[in-house]
Amino acid sequence: MPSVLPFGDPAPSDGLLPPQAADGAADRALGLYVHIPFCAVRCGYCDFNTYTATELGGGASQDAYAATAASEVSLAASVLKESGLPPRPLSTVFFGGGTPTLLPAEDLALILRRAIDQWGIEEGAEVTTEANPDSVTPESLAILKDAGFTRISFGMQSAVPHVLKVLDRTHAPSRVPQVVQWARDAGLAVSLDLIYGTPGESLEDWRYSLETALSYQPDHISAYALIIEDGTKLAAQIRRGEVPGIDDDDHADKYELADELITNAGLGWYEVSNWARTPEQACRHNLAYWRGDDWWGIGPGAHSHVGGVRWWNVKHPTAYAGRLAQGVSPAAGRETLDSETRNMERVMLEVRLHSGLEIASLGAAGRQEVAGLIAEELVDPAAAFAGRLVLTLKGRLLADAVVRRVLPD
């Protein structure tokens, strides 16, 4: 969730959606994203809409946040109903941030309980929270499990102290196996998030982080290339020459190593940056994003999407809380996607999935590119002959280039 909001049309104060949002809604899943915009320390690479305690202005309070977020949950349920969408239970819920577990577990449980009260929840639904390894206890994890959480995603990032230092991560590597065990004891599925390409990280550093993470036998691993965002502390350090820049070839080498080690450990890729031990343990919430389902985003700066209508909330927690206190929508702006844009986004997202993209859904120019992509070993030939565009390992490294080929101007 980048901190800079996009441009768009003004959003109505009542939040009501245009009639097209209801078209086909009964056939789409409904998910909920809850943004917790608080962190103990701002990481040097982070461009997300998050705040430390010293960055919060008057009127914004971590203590009051759960009640504020719960009020948007109630507003969301009312808006969807009044906009003519059919009642649908939640299929996934994801608490992200920031650091959701900086709030007391009881606060996260309160927000989840309000959501279930408003919409209901599917049997076996996935309910995830992100967490820093130093922000949980056995007791807090047990409370989350009892409240209905099923999964926790720990921001491990690296097992190498000097890499964590560059990233401004506060946890000690020794903390990770401890919290993984606590989560398992509580009955929660475990995902580990890793970052590769940090300035000063060697290939052997990355190998060590991968092997260490895999030794904890997680159900799921995400491995993301570090992106240097303008305006971040790390971008300034690189600009001043205090730390080395990043290198595309280094990223490629580290991705190939990640895929090799993670695959050999028994996890399979299902999206370019994500691997799961079984198909059932893939992150269903993220899959809903990639497949274009509906979701409502709760919290300052949170983005939502329902039936081709996309909107985003005001950024600052003070402004967010103020709008809800006045009984108006916190949405800052929105856009209604035309069919061409929705198709372009569908291709961009589906091509990154192991399930691939239906070739017949491409335009004539895009279909003509498939033979060349096979010849260049960017897509799997057997899958292509069966009608699906599925990336090879080489294709995953060049996913954006593949998209440009099949979506010609």
Secondary structure, 3 states (H helix, E strand, C coil): CECCCCCCECCCCCCCCCHHHHCCHHHCCEEEEEEECECCCCCCCCCECCECHHHCCCCCCHHHHHHHHHHHHHHHHHHHHHCCCCCCCEEEEEEEECCHHHCCHHHHHHHHHHHHHHHCEEEEEEEEEEECHHHCCHHHHHHHHHHCCCEEEEEEECCCHHHHHHHCCCCCCCHHHHHHHHHHHHCCEEEEEEEECCCCCCHHHHHHHHHHHHHCCCCEEEEEECCCCCCCHHHHHHHCCCCCCCCHHHHHHHHHHHHHHHHHCCCEEEECCEEECCHHHCCHHHHHHHCCCEEEEECCCCEEEECCEEEEECCCHHHHHHHHHCCCCCEEEEEECCHHHHHHHHHHHHCCECCCEEHHHCCHHHHHCHHHHHHCCCECHHHHHCCEECECHHHHHCHHHHHHHHCCC
